[in-house]
């Protein structure tokens, strides 16, 4: 199964070669994003909440999960395809 927006290289480089996680994160972004989400606090929070749902339970604390959400969101913002 191939990834969509978060391509295979991105999955390998940023998600520990976990293609299923990359697909789940991509789906969360695509399902939650709205047009012109960059620099829009409300739309940004919506995406981050979706990312948090996918990442929840993969890290020891909520703060670690939130930190990973920020890292992933920054990857998303820099992906021109979104």
C-alpha positions as CSV (number, residue, x, y, z in Angstrom):
1,X,0.0,0.0,0.0
2,X,1.5,3.4,-0.9
3,X,1.2,6.6,1.0
4,X,-0.5,9.6,-0.5
5,X,0.5,13.1,0.4
6,X,3.0,12.0,3.0
7,X,5.2,10.1,0.6
8,X,7.3,7.0,1.3
9,X,10.5,9.0,1.8
10,X,8.7,11.2,4.3
11,X,7.4,8.2,6.2
12,X,10.8,6.6,6.4
13,X,12.6,9.9,7.3
14,X,10.1,11.1,9.9
15,X,8.0,8.2,11.2
16,X,10.4,5.5,11.9
17,X,9.7,3.8,8.6
18,X,6.1,3.2,9.8
19,X,4.1,3.5,6.6
20,X,0.8,2.7,8.3
21,X,1.4,5.6,10.7
22,X,2.2,7.9,7.8
23,X,-1.0,6.9,6.0
24,X,-3.1,7.4,9.2
25,X,-1.6,10.8,9.7
26,X,-2.2,11.8,6.1
27,X,-5.8,10.7,6.3
28,X,-6.2,12.7,9.5
29,X,-4.9,15.8,7.9
30,X,-6.9,15.4,4.7
31,X,-10.1,14.7,6.6
32,X,-9.7,17.7,9.0
33,X,-8.0,20.4,6.9
34,X,-9.9,23.2,5.4
35,X,-8.8,25.6,2.7
36,X,-6.3,28.2,3.7
37,X,-5.5,26.4,7.0
38,X,-2.0,27.8,7.2
39,X,-1.8,30.7,9.7
40,X,-5.4,30.2,10.7
41,X,-5.5,29.3,14.4
42,X,-8.9,27.6,14.3
43,X,-8.2,25.5,11.3
44,X,-4.7,24.7,12.6
45,X,-6.2,23.5,15.9
46,X,-8.6,21.2,14.0
47,X,-5.8,19.5,12.2
48,X,-3.7,19.2,15.4
49,X,-6.6,17.6,17.2
50,X,-6.9,15.0,14.5
51,X,-3.1,14.4,14.6
52,X,-3.3,14.1,18.4
53,X,-6.0,11.4,18.0
54,X,-3.8,9.3,15.7
55,X,-0.7,9.8,17.9
56,X,-2.3,9.4,21.3
57,X,-1.0,6.4,23.2
58,X,2.3,6.2,21.2
59,X,4.1,8.4,23.7
60,X,4.5,8.3,27.4
61,X,2.8,11.6,28.3
62,X,0.3,14.0,26.8
63,X,3.1,16.6,26.6
64,X,5.3,14.2,24.5
65,X,2.3,13.6,22.3
66,X,1.7,17.3,21.9
67,X,5.3,17.8,21.0
68,X,5.0,15.1,18.3
69,X,1.8,16.8,17.0
70,X,3.7,20.0,16.6
71,X,6.6,18.2,14.8
72,X,4.2,16.5,12.4
73,X,2.1,19.6,11.8
74,X,5.3,21.5,10.8
75,X,6.0,18.7,8.3
76,X,2.4,19.1,6.9
77,X,2.7,22.9,6.6
78,X,5.9,22.4,4.6
79,X,4.3,19.8,2.3
80,X,3.2,21.8,-0.7
81,X,0.7,19.2,-1.7
82,X,-1.6,20.0,1.2
